Amino acid sequence: MHKFIRRSGRHASVPVAAGTPHGRLAWGRTAPGRRQRSRQWRALRLSEVGAPVALVLIITGIALVAPTDVHLASLLIAAPALTAAVSTARATSGVAVLSLAGAVVCDVHDGLLRSSILPTHIAALLVVSAFLFAFCSGRDRNRREASQLRAISEAAQQVVLRPLPRRIEDLRVASVYRAAETMAEVGGDLYAAARTPYGTRLLIGDVKGKGLEALDDTAALLGAFREAVHQHRTLPGLAAALEGSVRRHVAEASEADADAPERFITALLVEFPPGAGLVRTVSCGHPPPLLLRDGRITALAGPVAAPAPPLGLAGLDPAAYREDCFPFAPRDLLLLYTDGLTEARDRSGAFYSVADRGIPRNAAACDPESLLEEVLADLLRHTGGRLNDDVALVAVQCPPAA
């Protein structure tokens, strides 16, 4: 039976060259069995030590045919050094033993059995090999720890930032998360979606700060959203409930962190009422979504320029939040994003703009996944492949009627 193989890499739900699928599994070949994996591992190790072993044999062979006054045993230290650069500590120690045997053969052939040169060659090989073994052991340990940290990070990602389904009711959905930190899988950017009696609702937000505090705030807001999203009929009511949850979370965090009262979260709430052909939004200090219609991109900003303050600084009265309503027709695409997209710069300091970059290239064939794939790839080209801030993207499309 075929198994699903998760593609390795960063957190994303679309196949991108620099990111990794999140919430999406791709068909692959059947997972290799234990014996097959063992054979593959042995083949890899043999390929790594093949060149060093050949080097030992070549140097030893040349020494056996060279004049006895030409001593080549000292060159054998290159073999364990080469092994240490490409393989493990165990392989390095094995090649070191082979080099030691080769050095003895070379010196015996040169008539140095009773000379002080033979012990000198042996001592040099042992000392250098010991340093190489210690270096490889530390590197292998760091690799194992890095692998464990990545596994923990991926587990935290699945718990905190759950994958978005590719389809919710009659909406197509895609999401991408690209962390600025090399080993990070989840951080201060967040998104979530829920199917409710009032329609499909989405949340996208950006937590102030980085590190464990940002992850703590992310988990708190996502947990509050998943509970409150089903309990409030209107988006302003939901926003007020989230404000209350964030305030309680910050108050609890203040007992251990004196800077906790300065925390806040920009957030955008989006609602797609069933069969209404429209989209409702409530912004809490978050950038407005972008609407792609007929190949043109426009920002969905309401008639009043100023949104509500970010969560943690806003009000507890639903009347403090303004709800905007826009038409959302079949084939329309809505792009939700965090400020890591709009504040990304190139080497000259120019900000990134989806509209100015002429995205998408092919509007007629555009769908949520291809849009996010194109945006993220173009963003990485703009920044030279390096991001200074996390980026979260969510694309939603109302497909044409059957």
DRENKEDREN-212375 format. One record per residue (C-alpha): residue in one letter; x, y, z. Coordinates in Angstrom, 3 decimals. Example, Ala and Ser with C-alpha at 12.3 -4.5 7.8 and 13.67 -1.06 7.14 Angstrom:
REM residues 2
A:12.300:-4.500:7.800;
S:13.670:-1.060:7.140;
***
This chain:
REM residues 402
M:0.000:0.000:0.000;
H:1.333:3.390:-0.952;
K:2.119:5.816:1.818;
F:2.027:9.547:1.824;
I:5.498:11.063:2.004;
R:5.719:14.549:3.499;
R:8.137:16.736:1.594;
S:10.971:17.996:3.757;
G:11.799:21.643:4.427;
R:9.966:24.701:5.610;
H:6.380:25.243:6.493;
A:4.096:25.810:3.500;
S:1.027:24.337:1.861;
V:2.154:24.905:-1.702;
P:5.093:23.361:-3.551;
V:7.709:26.112:-3.621;
A:11.387:25.782:-4.405;
A:12.555:27.554:-1.256;
G:9.768:26.455:1.103;
T:8.116:23.280:2.147;
P:4.614:21.954:2.143;
H:2.563:22.529:5.237;
G:-0.811:20.900:5.459;
R:-0.251:19.134:2.182;
L:0.984:15.646:1.511;
A:2.330:14.651:-1.864;
W:2.274:11.261:-3.508;
G:5.694:9.693:-3.498;
R:7.301:6.324:-3.825;
T:6.583:3.714:-1.238;
A:8.642:4.311:1.879;
P:11.697:2.043:1.859;
G:11.738:-0.837:4.292;
R:14.258:-1.276:7.082;
R:16.533:-3.523:4.994;
Q:16.413:-1.149:2.034;
R:17.203:1.855:4.268;
S:20.074:-0.128:5.811;
R:21.481:-0.919:2.358;
Q:21.146:2.732:1.315;
W:22.933:3.843:4.501;
R:25.796:1.387:3.950;
A:26.111:2.477:0.321;
L:26.328:6.109:1.429;
R:29.010:5.339:3.996;
L:31.018:3.308:1.475;
S:30.883:6.182:-1.006;
E:32.153:8.568:1.683;
V:35.142:6.437:2.691;
G:35.927:5.178:-0.808;
A:38.201:8.098:-1.739;
P:40.175:8.064:1.576;
V:40.704:4.294:1.370;
A:41.832:4.616:-2.240;
L:44.208:7.387:-1.159;
V:45.793:5.099:1.467;
L:46.213:2.313:-1.068;
I:47.700:4.631:-3.687;
I:50.220:6.220:-1.317;
T:51.214:2.816:0.074;
G:51.581:1.367:-3.411;
I:53.769:4.259:-4.566;
A:55.928:3.918:-1.425;
L:56.529:0.241:-2.170;
V:57.928:0.980:-5.626;
A:59.708:4.244:-4.788;
P:63.375:4.365:-3.682;
T:63.856:3.542:-0.013;
D:65.263:6.988:0.709;
V:61.888:8.550:-0.225;
H:59.599:8.329:2.818;
L:55.878:8.786:2.005;
A:54.324:7.519:5.240;
S:53.711:11.041:6.533;
L:51.351:11.707:3.579;
L:48.898:9.097:4.881;
I:47.526:11.571:7.434;
A:45.594:13.127:4.522;
A:43.260:10.102:4.410;
P:41.666:10.470:7.903;
A:41.614:14.247:7.424;
L:39.608:13.784:4.207;
T:37.290:11.309:5.927;
A:36.663:13.712:8.798;
A:35.537:16.361:6.308;
V:32.853:14.190:4.704;
S:31.941:11.355:7.077;
T:31.388:10.341:10.687;
A:33.720:9.826:13.633;
R:33.475:6.042:13.297;
A:34.495:6.142:9.638;
T:37.334:8.531:10.493;
S:38.671:6.163:13.132;
G:38.524:3.225:10.697;
V:40.446:5.094:8.003;
A:42.936:6.253:10.655;
V:43.656:2.615:11.593;
L:44.106:1.769:7.919;
S:46.459:4.739:7.497;
L:48.424:3.615:10.535;
A:48.862:0.149:9.010;
G:49.911:1.712:5.724;
A:52.487:3.886:7.485;
V:54.024:0.821:9.165;
V:54.198:-0.994:5.823;
C:55.843:1.995:4.139;
D:58.439:2.509:6.887;
V:59.272:-1.210:7.112;
H:59.786:-1.242:3.353;
D:62.115:1.761:3.685;
G:64.175:-0.053:6.337;
L:63.042:2.191:9.214;
L:61.898:-0.608:11.543;
R:64.582:0.164:14.111;
S:64.719:3.887:13.346;
S:63.147:6.678:15.374;
I:61.263:7.802:12.267;
L:58.743:4.940:12.503;
P:57.584:5.833:16.062;
T:57.462:9.494:15.000;
H:55.148:8.710:12.060;
I:52.951:6.514:14.263;
A:52.735:9.141:17.031;
A:51.887:11.897:14.539;
L:49.146:9.797:12.970;
L:47.694:8.883:16.376;
V:47.699:12.469:17.674;
V:46.178:13.993:14.549;
S:43.632:11.173:14.248;
A:42.611:11.697:17.885;
F:41.945:15.380:17.219;
L:40.000:14.511:14.069;
F:37.956:11.925:15.964;
A:37.114:14.444:18.692;
F:36.094:17.020:16.057;
C:33.851:14.545:14.231;
S:32.264:13.371:17.475;
G:31.318:16.927:18.412;
R:29.988:17.639:14.925;
D:27.941:14.430:14.869;
R:26.495:15.279:18.282;
N:25.527:18.762:17.073;
R:23.857:17.257:14.028;
R:21.829:14.883:16.182;
E:20.776:17.727:18.458;
A:19.835:19.884:15.459;
S:17.768:17.015:14.076;
Q:15.992:16.623:17.417;
L:15.322:20.358:17.609;
R:13.839:20.340:14.127;
A:11.620:17.399:15.059;
I:10.427:19.268:18.160;
S:9.866:22.395:16.068;
E:7.807:20.453:13.552;
A:5.737:18.939:16.360;
A:5.134:22.401:17.819;
Q:4.154:23.625:14.380;
Q:1.514:20.929:14.045;
V:0.102:21.711:17.486;
V:0.193:25.520:17.372;
L:-0.169:26.391:13.700;
R:-2.417:23.705:12.332;
P:-2.463:23.129:8.574;
L:-5.326:24.805:6.744;
P:-7.545:22.497:4.705;
R:-7.314:22.926:0.956;
R:-11.067:23.359:0.743;
I:-13.542:24.830:3.230;
E:-17.176:24.695:2.147;
D:-17.113:26.129:-1.377;
L:-13.803:27.994:-0.935;
R:-10.376:26.948:-2.131;
V:-7.665:27.720:0.417;
A:-3.859:27.680:0.366;
S:-1.332:28.850:2.939;
V:2.393:29.451:3.224;
Y:4.526:30.137:6.261;
R:8.160:31.125:5.763;
A:10.162:31.717:8.938;
A:13.064:34.144:8.884;
E:15.037:32.008:11.355;
T:16.880:29.104:9.768;
M:15.710:26.392:12.164;
A:12.324:27.887:12.992;
E:9.080:26.300:11.825;
V:6.669:28.610:13.610;
G:7.060:32.020:15.203;
G:5.209:35.300:15.535;
D:3.028:35.080:12.407;
L:-0.172:33.090:12.588;
Y:-3.276:32.061:10.696;
A:-6.301:29.873:11.297;
A:-9.607:29.018:9.668;
A:-12.896:27.611:10.880;
R:-16.231:26.544:9.422;
T:-18.979:28.117:11.551;
P:-22.772:28.514:11.351;
Y:-22.143:32.095:10.236;
G:-19.819:31.152:7.378;
T:-16.158:30.393:6.874;
R:-13.958:32.569:9.070;
L:-10.240:33.174:8.841;
L:-7.707:34.845:11.099;
I:-4.269:36.106:10.145;
G:-2.062:37.992:12.576;
D:1.391:39.129:13.549;
V:2.694:39.084:17.120;
K:4.973:41.856:18.348;
G:8.433:40.514:19.096;
K:10.205:37.230:18.444;
G:11.326:34.137:20.281;
L:9.478:32.191:22.953;
E:7.339:35.174:23.974;
A:6.029:35.531:20.422;
L:5.320:31.802:20.246;
D:3.486:32.004:23.574;
D:1.306:34.864:22.310;
T:0.682:33.016:19.045;
A:-0.548:29.918:20.859;
A:-2.754:32.010:23.164;
L:-4.490:33.874:20.328;
L:-4.981:30.794:18.178;
G:-6.491:28.910:21.099;
A:-8.833:31.798:21.851;
F:-9.874:32.076:18.197;
R:-10.655:28.369:17.840;
E:-12.946:28.562:20.858;
A:-14.614:31.945:20.301;
V:-15.086:31.750:16.530;
H:-18.167:29.531:16.962;
Q:-19.733:31.566:19.753;
H:-20.128:35.041:18.256;
R:-22.524:35.926:15.482;
T:-20.619:38.978:14.225;
L:-16.988:39.714:13.514;
P:-16.922:42.759:15.837;
G:-18.194:40.531:18.635;
L:-15.508:37.971:17.841;
A:-12.834:40.693:17.790;
A:-13.952:41.964:21.205;
A:-13.803:38.422:22.601;
L:-10.281:37.955:21.262;
E:-9.272:41.276:22.819;
G:-10.474:40.009:26.185;
S:-8.533:36.768:25.788;
V:-5.344:38.598:24.818;
R:-5.681:40.935:27.803;
R:-6.054:38.013:30.201;
H:-3.074:36.286:28.636;
V:-0.932:39.414:28.921;
A:-2.002:39.897:32.549;
E:-0.912:36.360:33.401;
A:2.363:36.794:31.535;
S:3.038:40.037:33.428;
E:3.609:38.068:36.619;
A:6.821:36.618:35.149;
D:7.694:39.199:32.493;
A:7.768:42.899:33.302;
D:7.648:43.763:29.585;
A:4.517:41.699:28.915;
P:2.124:44.718:29.058;
E:3.851:46.037:25.934;
R:2.828:43.018:23.883;
F:0.200:43.310:21.169;
I:-0.964:41.413:18.082;
T:-2.102:42.855:14.792;
A:-4.937:40.749:13.400;
L:-7.344:40.571:10.491;
L:-10.632:38.702:10.739;
V:-12.298:37.618:7.503;
E:-15.732:36.066:7.036;
F:-17.310:34.488:3.961;
P:-21.072:34.120:4.568;
P:-22.457:31.042:2.800;
G:-23.867:31.823:-0.640;
A:-23.774:35.586:-0.097;
G:-21.137:36.467:-2.693;
L:-19.367:38.830:-0.332;
V:-16.578:39.005:2.221;
R:-16.580:40.819:5.569;
T:-13.427:42.009:7.319;
V:-12.447:43.499:10.660;
S:-8.916:44.841:10.959;
C:-7.075:45.259:14.237;
G:-4.035:47.179:13.081;
H:-3.331:44.660:10.310;
P:-2.636:45.393:6.622;
P:-5.744:45.109:4.404;
P:-6.127:42.028:2.204;
L:-5.480:42.171:-1.519;
L:-8.210:41.282:-4.021;
L:-7.213:39.776:-7.349;
R:-9.971:40.229:-9.915;
D:-9.614:40.085:-13.701;
G:-5.830:40.225:-13.421;
R:-5.831:43.388:-11.295;
I:-4.849:43.645:-7.648;
T:-6.502:46.125:-5.293;
A:-6.373:46.570:-1.532;
L:-9.662:45.930:0.264;
A:-9.660:49.007:2.480;
G:-12.849:50.377:3.971;
P:-14.130:53.940:3.627;
V:-12.604:54.860:6.988;
A:-8.816:54.770:6.837;
A:-8.017:54.007:10.488;
P:-8.632:50.389:11.627;
A:-9.047:49.342:15.235;
P:-5.889:49.170:17.380;
P:-4.056:45.831:17.599;
L:-5.322:43.181:19.984;
G:-4.048:43.924:23.447;
L:-4.581:47.650:22.888;
A:-8.124:47.662:21.503;
G:-11.499:47.886:23.231;
L:-13.782:45.300:24.802;
D:-16.917:46.798:23.221;
P:-17.849:45.304:19.827;
A:-18.829:48.818:18.732;
A:-15.127:49.725:18.796;
Y:-14.544:47.555:15.720;
R:-15.548:48.524:12.198;
E:-16.797:45.802:9.875;
D:-16.226:46.330:6.157;
C:-18.094:44.427:3.465;
F:-16.973:43.813:-0.123;
P:-18.322:41.780:-3.051;
F:-16.565:38.466:-3.614;
A:-17.489:36.880:-6.929;
P:-16.558:33.514:-8.454;
R:-12.891:33.334:-9.580;
D:-11.972:36.215:-7.233;
L:-8.840:35.619:-5.182;
L:-8.230:37.131:-1.753;
L:-4.645:37.337:-0.492;
L:-4.086:37.694:3.254;
Y:-0.542:38.431:4.387;
T:1.617:39.677:7.241;
D:3.933:42.676:7.114;
G:6.886:40.408:6.401;
L:5.679:40.554:2.786;
T:5.262:44.308:2.365;
E:8.282:45.267:4.477;
A:10.730:42.964:2.674;
R:13.517:44.927:0.968;
D:16.011:44.289:-1.751;
R:19.674:45.295:-1.549;
S:18.865:48.867:-2.550;
G:16.272:49.168:0.236;
A:13.206:49.083:-2.039;
F:10.089:47.535:-0.481;
Y:8.315:44.593:-2.072;
S:4.927:45.124:-3.719;
V:2.824:42.350:-5.207;
A:0.930:44.753:-7.471;
D:4.038:46.518:-8.760;
R:5.744:43.206:-9.559;
G:2.982:42.231:-11.972;
I:1.829:39.140:-10.097;
P:0.242:36.907:-11.165;
R:1.903:36.358:-14.506;
N:-1.015:34.287:-15.813;
A:-4.220:35.566:-14.240;
A:-6.485:33.282:-16.241;
A:-4.953:30.105:-14.781;
C:-4.419:31.501:-11.286;
D:-5.563:29.514:-8.251;
P:-4.656:29.879:-4.557;
E:-1.706:27.494:-4.643;
S:-0.137:28.828:-7.823;
L:-0.613:32.404:-6.600;
L:1.215:31.749:-3.329;
E:3.918:29.768:-5.082;
E:4.507:32.667:-7.472;
V:4.398:35.338:-4.756;
L:6.825:33.545:-2.450;
A:9.261:32.708:-5.247;
D:9.191:36.319:-6.449;
L:9.622:37.594:-2.895;
L:12.746:35.487:-2.447;
R:14.117:36.762:-5.737;
H:13.473:40.335:-4.580;
T:15.277:39.822:-1.266;
G:18.063:37.638:-2.608;
G:16.702:34.578:-0.813;
R:16.961:36.060:2.693;
L:14.109:37.341:4.841;
N:14.403:39.638:7.835;
D:10.938:38.814:9.142;
D:8.540:35.885:9.105;
V:6.028:35.792:6.255;
A:2.576:34.197:6.395;
L:0.341:34.093:3.328;
V:-3.196:32.786:2.898;
A:-5.043:32.779:-0.412;
V:-8.788:32.152:-0.743;
Q:-10.745:31.713:-3.954;
C:-14.398:31.390:-4.708;
P:-14.439:28.867:-7.571;
P:-16.887:29.246:-10.443;
A:-20.205:27.481:-10.096;
A:-20.343:23.988:-11.555;
***
